[in-house]
Amino acid sequence: MTSSAGSSRPSVPRQRQRRSRRRCGRTPARDSPAPSALGDFQTLPLEIFQMVLNYLSVKDISMLSMVSKTISGRLVNYISTSSGSRRLLLQDFHQELPARREGGSILEHYRALGLLLKRCTLLLPTRDRLKYVHKVLSGVSCFKLNGCASPLHCLGLQCYGVFLQILTAGWDELECHRVFNFLWDLSNLGRKVQTVVSSKPGSARRLELRIRLFCRGVLLSPGSRRSDSAFWLTRILKPWPMVNQARLLYIIFGPVSSRDGHVVWQKMIEGPTDETSLKGLADAIKLLYGTEAREWTADDVISLVDELSVVPQEWLMENNARLLLLSGNSICFTFLASKAVNGRAVELARLMVFMVLVCEKDLYCMDWAVKMMQKVCKVFSSPWERNNFLQCLENSFARMLMDMLQAVLAGERDEEDSSFLNLFHLMNAQANFHKEILYLAMGSSSSTS
């Protein structure tokens, strides 16, 4: 029985059918478009793409820059445009607006902007990155050393500092050297520093203030890691002789007037000062003495402290003692031990008496002073030298008490009656100091009996 011609279909070999199916599954359609580095943004005109960016936060744009090199390039172009600059380079540094679109302050805005430019310029050499960043930021006058008319009430340098801090985070030391040299040359900081350290203290007050604000706001940005701060502070100080280093350290971290922000050069000379006036200097000394500052030896730091104590003239000994206490045990002992080794027993004894006085005034534990004296006594190479130091110590107590008593009897009093108060504090200091020594001596004798 045969089928009709109309219903018959030509038979295809099975092997040929399988080959055809495999070939169709493996080969893509020829008319499908190639994938684009811009993704869905490929269909948008450049103007629309930049309009979309205006609706994104700086953090979102920063994340977008990591999608592809092509998008990163478009963002670099956008940042350089006038609309991008207006959008990203906020300049309301003289007033803090409460709620921004990012939900934070202008400092946070520039921290996010620093991360954005860090990611956008990731593939560029350091020199080219710095040139591009300078080109972007050059229109912001408050980022310049002399750019703001009211620097004390301006957040510009602090914003520049947090921007730079994020931009250079993770860069190796050689790259950071290039950053410092770039900023040093760009701001002409070397010539300006030379002017203030070689002229009479206070004769260039406005320039001193500008240098202080630029160094503290930009190079020593608050919140930086200790290792980063140590690096930048070393770069600022090291090019200069020790005497200029001390002067520059005082300009950057010394006490300033609450009225106009200018450096108060006579603060350490005219009378005893408080911890607030010395804290910045003490923190800087601790930073240079720490393990993070590899280019500084203990002798370097001690020499710097010694030089600092005569800027601009010799300090009151009480202010020297207070600075040492604030600088920490290690620096304090090293400083005192250096005087013991060099045979300066009289000077060491007098400084020790003022440290006891500061402990009494500032409510430090007096047993700290006794233990420090014990450590210093072990530095002397012979019993005679140690006994001579102890004799000098008691003589210093007696001489200071007589001088203060004479001032009180002579009627040398001011509004605060400081002469009588100094005598009162010194008598209490001596009594408490010797009380701790007696406790120590009696405790040792009872334990050996």
C-alpha positions in Angstrom: 0.0 0.0 0.0 1.5 3.3 -1.1 0.9 6.8 0.3 -0.2 9.7 -1.9 2.4 12.1 -3.4 0.8 15.2 -1.7 1.4 13.8 1.8 4.9 12.6 1.3 7.9 14.7 2.8 11.5 14.3 1.9 13.5 12.6 4.6 16.6 14.3 6.0 19.4 12.2 7.5 19.5 12.4 11.3 23.2 13.0 11.5 22.8 16.1 9.3 20.0 17.4 11.5 22.1 17.1 14.6 25.0 19.0 13.0 22.6 21.8 12.0 21.3 22.1 15.6 24.8 22.2 17.1 25.9 24.8 14.6 22.8 27.0 15.4 23.4 26.8 19.1 27.1 27.7 19.0 27.1 30.6 16.5 25.6 33.9 17.7 23.3 35.9 15.5 25.2 38.1 13.2 22.9 41.1 13.6 23.2 41.3 17.5 25.0 44.5 18.7 28.5 44.2 20.4 28.4 45.0 24.2 29.4 48.6 25.0 31.6 49.8 27.9 29.0 52.5 28.6 26.2 49.9 29.0 22.7 51.4 28.9 24.3 54.9 28.9 25.4 54.2 25.3 21.9 55.2 24.0 22.0 58.6 25.9 23.5 61.7 24.3 26.4 63.3 26.3 24.2 66.2 27.4 21.6 63.9 28.9 24.3 61.7 30.5 25.6 64.8 32.3 22.1 65.9 33.3 21.6 62.4 34.9 24.8 63.0 36.9 23.3 66.2 38.5 20.7 63.9 40.2 23.4 61.6 41.7 25.3 62.2 44.9 29.1 62.6 44.8 29.4 59.1 46.4 27.2 57.6 43.7 29.2 59.3 41.0 32.3 57.9 42.7 30.9 54.4 42.5 29.9 54.9 38.9 33.5 55.9 38.0 34.6 52.3 38.7 32.2 50.7 36.2 34.6 51.1 33.2 37.4 53.1 31.9 35.1 54.7 29.3 32.6 56.0 32.0 35.5 57.2 34.1 36.8 59.2 31.1 33.3 60.7 30.7 33.3 61.7 34.3 36.7 63.3 34.1 35.3 65.4 31.2 32.2 66.2 33.2 34.2 67.4 36.2 36.1 69.8 34.0 32.9 71.4 32.5 31.4 74.6 34.0 28.2 72.7 35.0 30.3 70.0 36.7 32.4 72.5 38.5 29.3 74.3 39.8 27.8 71.0 40.9 30.9 69.6 42.6 33.1 72.5 43.8 30.9 74.0 46.5 32.3 77.2 47.9 30.1 78.1 50.8 33.1 77.8 53.2 32.0 80.7 55.4 28.8 79.2 56.7 27.7 75.7 57.4 24.5 74.8 55.8 22.5 72.2 57.8 21.3 69.6 55.4 22.9 68.8 52.0 21.7 66.3 49.5 24.5 64.0 50.7 23.2 64.4 54.2 26.4 65.8 55.6 28.7 68.8 56.0 30.8 70.5 53.4 33.8 68.7 54.8 32.1 65.4 54.0 31.3 66.6 50.6 35.0 67.3 49.8 36.0 64.0 51.4 33.7 62.3 48.9 35.0 64.5 46.1 38.6 63.4 47.0 37.6 59.8 46.6 35.9 60.5 43.2 39.0 62.2 41.8 41.2 59.5 43.2 39.2 56.8 41.3 38.8 58.8 38.1 42.6 59.4 37.9 43.6 56.0 39.1 45.4 55.0 35.9 47.4 58.3 35.5 51.0 58.9 36.7 51.3 60.9 39.9 52.5 64.0 38.1 49.5 64.0 35.7 47.1 63.3 38.5 48.4 66.3 40.4 48.2 68.5 37.3 44.6 67.4 36.7 43.5 68.0 40.3 45.2 71.4 40.3 43.3 72.3 37.1 40.0 71.3 38.7 40.6 73.1 42.0 42.5 76.2 40.7 39.3 78.2 40.6 38.6 77.9 44.3 40.3 80.9 45.9 39.9 79.7 49.5 42.1 76.7 48.7 45.1 79.1 48.3 47.4 80.2 51.1 46.5 83.9 50.5 43.2 83.3 48.8 40.6 84.1 51.5 40.0 87.5 52.9 38.7 86.0 56.2 40.8 82.9 56.8 39.8 82.5 60.5 36.2 82.1 59.6 36.7 79.9 56.5 36.5 76.1 56.1 38.3 76.3 52.7 41.7 75.0 53.8 40.2 72.3 56.0 38.1 71.1 53.0 41.2 71.1 50.9 43.0 69.1 53.6 40.3 66.4 53.8 40.2 66.2 50.0 44.0 65.8 49.9 43.9 63.3 52.7 41.5 61.0 50.8 43.2 61.5 47.5 46.7 60.5 48.8 45.6 57.7 51.1 47.5 54.5 50.3 50.1 56.3 48.1 53.7 55.3 48.7 56.3 57.6 50.2 57.8 58.6 46.9 54.4 59.7 45.6 53.7 61.7 48.7 57.1 63.4 48.4 56.0 64.6 44.9 52.7 65.8 46.4 54.5 67.8 49.0 57.0 69.3 46.5 54.1 70.1 44.2 52.2 72.0 46.9 55.4 73.6 48.2 56.2 75.1 44.8 52.6 75.9 43.9 52.0 77.9 47.1 55.5 79.4 47.2 55.6 78.2 50.7 59.4 77.9 50.9 59.9 81.6 50.4 57.1 82.6 52.8 58.5 80.3 55.5 62.0 81.8 54.9 60.5 85.3 55.5 58.9 84.5 58.9 61.7 82.4 60.4 64.4 85.0 59.5 62.5 88.1 60.5 61.7 89.4 64.0 58.9 87.3 65.7 55.6 89.1 65.1 56.8 91.4 62.4 55.0 89.4 59.8 51.9 88.5 61.8 49.5 88.0 58.9 51.9 85.8 57.0 52.6 83.8 60.2 48.8 83.3 60.5 48.5 82.2 56.9 51.3 79.7 57.2 49.9 78.3 60.4 46.4 77.8 58.9 47.7 76.3 55.7 50.0 73.8 57.4 47.4 72.8 60.0 44.4 72.7 57.6 46.0 71.2 54.4 49.2 69.3 55.2 48.3 68.3 58.9 44.6 67.8 58.3 42.7 66.8 61.5 41.8 63.2 61.6 44.9 62.1 59.6 46.8 58.9 60.7 49.8 59.5 63.0 52.1 58.2 60.4 50.8 60.6 57.8 51.0 63.6 60.1 54.5 62.6 61.1 55.5 62.4 57.4 54.0 65.9 56.5 55.4 67.6 59.6 58.8 66.1 58.9 58.7 67.5 55.3 57.8 70.9 56.7 60.6 71.1 59.3 63.5 69.1 57.9 64.7 71.6 55.2 65.5 74.2 57.9 68.3 74.5 60.5 67.3 73.6 64.1 66.8 77.2 65.2 64.4 77.7 62.4 62.6 74.4 63.0 61.9 75.6 66.6 60.6 78.9 65.3 58.4 77.2 62.7 57.1 74.7 65.2 56.0 77.6 67.5 54.3 79.4 64.6 52.3 76.2 63.7 51.5 74.9 67.1 52.1 77.7 69.6 49.5 79.7 71.5 47.5 82.3 69.6 45.3 85.2 70.5 41.6 84.4 70.9 40.8 87.8 69.4 42.6 87.8 66.1 44.3 84.4 65.8 47.8 85.8 65.7 50.7 84.0 67.3 51.4 85.2 70.9 55.2 85.3 71.1 55.5 86.6 74.7 53.1 84.0 76.2 55.9 81.8 77.5 58.1 84.7 78.8 55.7 86.9 80.7 54.2 84.5 83.1 53.1 80.9 83.8 50.8 79.5 81.1 48.2 76.8 81.1 48.0 73.4 79.5 45.8 74.6 76.6 48.6 77.0 75.3 51.1 74.1 75.3 49.1 71.2 74.2 49.7 71.7 70.4 53.5 71.9 70.9 53.5 68.9 73.2 51.5 66.8 70.7 53.9 67.8 67.9 56.9 66.8 70.0 55.3 63.4 70.9 54.6 62.9 67.2 58.2 63.5 66.2 59.5 61.3 69.1 57.2 58.4 68.2 58.1 55.4 66.0 56.1 56.9 63.1 58.7 59.7 62.6 61.6 57.6 61.3 63.8 60.5 60.3 64.0 61.9 63.8 66.4 60.5 66.5 65.9 61.1 70.2 68.8 63.6 70.2 67.1 65.5 67.4 63.9 65.9 69.3 65.7 66.8 72.6 67.7 69.4 70.7 64.5 70.8 69.2 62.8 71.0 72.6 65.9 72.8 74.0 65.9 75.2 71.1 62.1 75.8 71.5 62.5 76.9 75.1 64.3 80.1 73.9 61.8 81.1 71.2 61.7 84.0 71.0 63.6 84.4 74.3 64.2 82.2 77.3 61.0 80.7 78.7 60.0 80.7 82.3 61.2 77.5 83.8 57.7 76.6 84.9 56.5 76.6 81.3 59.4 74.4 80.3 58.4 71.9 83.0 54.8 72.0 82.0 55.7 71.3 78.4 57.8 68.3 79.4 55.0 66.8 81.5 52.6 67.2 78.6 55.0 65.6 76.2 55.0 62.3 78.1 57.2 60.1 80.3 59.7 59.0 77.6 60.5 62.5 76.4 60.5 63.9 79.9 63.0 61.3 81.1 65.2 61.6 78.0 65.4 65.3 78.4 66.3 65.2 82.1 68.7 62.3 81.6 70.6 64.3 78.9 71.2 67.1 81.4 72.4 64.5 84.0 74.8 62.9 81.5 76.2 66.3 80.5 76.9 67.3 84.1 74.3 70.1 84.3 73.2 69.1 87.9 72.2 72.6 89.0 70.0 73.2 85.9 68.5 69.7 86.3 67.7 70.3 89.9 66.0 73.6 89.3 63.9 72.0 86.5 63.0 69.1 88.8 61.7 71.6 91.4 59.5 73.3 88.8 58.2 69.9 87.7 57.2 69.2 91.3 55.5 72.7 91.4 53.6 71.9 88.2 52.4 68.6 89.6 51.0 70.4 92.6 49.3 73.2 90.5 47.9 70.9 87.8 46.9 68.1 90.2 49.2 65.4 89.0 50.1 62.6 91.3 53.3 63.6 93.2 54.6 60.0 93.3 55.2 60.5 89.5 57.7 63.2 90.3 59.4 61.0 92.9 59.7 58.0 90.5 61.0 60.3 87.8 63.7 61.6 90.2 64.6 58.0 91.0 65.1 57.1 87.3 67.2 60.2 86.8 69.4 59.3 89.8 70.3 56.0 88.2 71.8 57.8 85.2 74.6 59.3 87.3 77.8 57.3 87.0 78.9 57.7 90.6 77.4 58.1 94.1 79.1 61.5 94.4 77.3 62.8 91.3 74.0 61.5 92.5 74.4 63.0 96.0 75.5 66.3 94.4 72.3 66.4 92.4 70.2 65.7 95.5 71.9 68.5 97.3 71.3 70.8 94.4 67.6 69.8 94.5 67.2 70.8 98.1 69.1 74.0 97.6 66.8 74.9 94.7 63.8 74.4 96.9 65.2 76.6 99.6 66.3 79.3 97.2 62.9 79.4 95.4 61.0 79.6 98.7 63.2 82.5 99.9 62.7 84.4 96.6 58.9 83.9 96.7 58.8 84.9 100.4 60.8 88.0 99.8 58.4 89.0 97.0 55.4 88.6 99.3 57.0 90.6 102.1 58.0 93.3 99.7 54.3 93.7 98.8 54.7 92.7 95.1 51.1 91.9 94.5 48.9 92.0 91.4 45.1 91.6 90.9 45.3 87.8 91.3 47.8 88.0 94.2 50.1 85.7 92.3 53.1 86.1 94.6 51.3 84.7 97.6 49.7 81.9 95.5 53.0 80.9 94.1 54.5 80.7 97.6 51.4 78.7 98.8 51.7 76.2 95.9 55.5 75.8 96.3 55.2 75.1 100.0 52.5 72.5 99.4 54.5 71.0 96.5 57.6 70.6 98.7 55.7 69.1 101.5 53.9 66.6 99.3 57.1 65.7 97.4 59.0 64.9 100.6 56.0 63.1 102.0 56.1 60.7 99.0 59.8 60.3 99.5 59.3 59.4 103.2 56.6 56.9 102.2 59.0 55.3 99.8 61.8 55.3 102.2 59.8 53.9 105.1 58.2 51.3 102.8 61.7 50.1 101.7 63.1 50.0 105.3 60.1 48.0 106.6 60.3 45.5 103.7 64.1 44.9 104.4 63.7 44.5 108.2 
